[in-house]
Every structure is written in C-alpha cells, then in structure tokens.
C-alpha cells in the first residue's frame, strides 16, 4: 500500500522523467536498513511490491534502472475529484452522485 500511495501521488505532479535512487527510496520507506544485506532485502521487497502495484496501475510508466527506478510522466491512476466537477452552467458544483446521496 505504501508503494501504491507513493507512486500515485508522485505521478500526479511528475512533469519530466526522473531517476529516484535506491538510497532515496530507502530513506523514504525504510530508514532501518543499514547493512548491505538489509539493503538487498529492501530492494527486493520494493521491487516485489512494485510488481503488484504495476499490475493494478497499468498506466504507470516506471522502469527499474541500475541505481533506482525511473518514473516517467503517466496518467494518474485515480481520477479527478468528482466534487470539483462543473455543473451544466460551467460553474463548480456537486457531483451527480453526491447530489443524489444528499437529496
């Protein structure tokens, strides 16, 4: 869940291809890793979790590179907030689902 949340959030504002190093990911997700063996376990665990996430978030353009991962701009996995949708007059209004639930 952490990898999914991180990736969907990151993709929402990513405008160019970047490389996120294993060291950066380690500090963000698992500060406890300090030994080379722990580092390998972190990388293997992160890659395994990423495979599960990418099976669900198929639009994410992410590649593993030698020193980390390379996310590229991708469509967001979660759509826009329907409460911010425009009504027929082109003004901000409540979504149809929200309106029906509160009617």
Secondary structure, DSSP 8 states (H G I E B T S, - for coil): -HHHHHHHHHHHH--S---EEHHHHHHHH-TT--SHHHHHHHHHHHHHHHHHHHHH-TT-EEEEETTEEEEE----SS---GGG-B-TTSSB---HHHHHHH-
